[in-house]
Amino acid sequence: RSYYGGNWASFSFSGLLSWLKEHQENSDIVNECPLWQEKILENEDAIALSRKDKTIQHVEVFCYASQDLHEDVEEAGALQKNHASVTSANSTEAADSACLPTEDQSLSTASCEIPTEHTPSSDPEGALEVNDFEATGEKENHCDDKSSMPSTSEKETSENVPMAEETAEQPKKNRITYSQIIKEGRRFNIDLVSKLLYSRGLLIDLLIKSNVSRYAEFKNITRILAFREGRVEQVPCSRADVFNSKQLTMVEKRMLMKFLTFCMEYEEHPDEYKAYEEITFSEYLKTQKLTPNLQYFVLHSIAMTSETASSTIDGLRATKNFLHCLGRYGNTPFLFPLYGQGELPQCFCRMCAVFGGIYCLRHLVQCLVVDKESGK
């Protein structure tokens, strides 16, 4: 490939369009060059590797923005904002963001938001989306959680795809035109795989210990939102959030704090959950005298586990992990690389280069060479 990160890459809008075009054309040049076969010695075997990447297939493109494409529209840097423009992280936010310094220092960060949606998520992170398009019409921001490209399929287009919902009720100023998306294409990055980092997760520890973190900047997610019964609600994460929440009654606040406190030390009280080990976490929550409102928040936005597949122990472990990561760098447990998840492979490549390593783009690995005797 001509870019870093493989299937974990992050693209500007024009980069994404090129990537889509490449996958739709599916131009696999089968160039069976026998040159490498001549270099295999008698005591060696060669295992040829597949030329075709089957990880991403059936790429489809939908556009929900007005189709006013002009031929002369070009991607620009940060343009002046108008009422209908896509607003992304602005320069002051970018200036506030910082690297992960050391384990003890706190991280001054800027803000993102993640709405979590009700999905039968086998991959809990699939339900998360970094939402930097706060001032735009809602319709452009819905994410298709089942897609392999969570944030891309709604925002790009091919010229001939008709507008999916042309509704007259929406005010004119909330419309985003395709030309504007192209013009503002460098103001945001789109990840092929959207994942967030737990602030006390193994990857963050690795980034700090290896010093790779100094090659990247991170933002702290400031709010977690849940979509429930047609409304977007903020999920209370910290103790302060719980007590400031207007969606919860005083009784619910006490219930939630009591349950979260138990989750933090659940391993010390096995008799309280041993009887429920065989059932799913969602069934277990129903036995804990939590209201449906609280059950929804805990299951989908705090533990982020599957409604049908996760056991009680899985759910308690995930909830404890969420709570354990709170407060290290901000109000939520999540960090996100400022320029997208595709930054992380590049950071490792930069560190590798410092020690004399070389990273080859556009270079295919054609075979693995195995020693016949040892099998290595």
Buried (B, 14 or more C-beta within 10 A) or exposed (E): BEBBBEEBBBBBBEBBBBBBEEBEEEEEEEEEEEEEEEEEEEEEEBEEEEEEEEEEEEBEBBBBBBBEBEEEBEBEEEEEBEEBBBBBBEEEBBEEBBBBEEEEEEBEBBBBBBBBBBBEBEBBBBBBBBBBBEEBBEBBBEBBBEBBBBBBBBBBBEEEBEBEEEEEEEEEEBBBBBBBBBBBBBBBBBBBBBBBBBBBBEEBEEBBEEEBBBBBBBBBBBBBBBBBEEEEBBBBBBBEBBEEBEBBEEEBBEBBBEBBEBBEEBEEEEEEBEEBEEEBBBBBBEEBEBBEBBBBBBBBBBBBBBBEEBBBBBBBBBBBBBBBBBBBBBBBBBBBBBBBBBBBBBBBBBBEEEEEEEEEEEEEEBBEEBEEEEEE
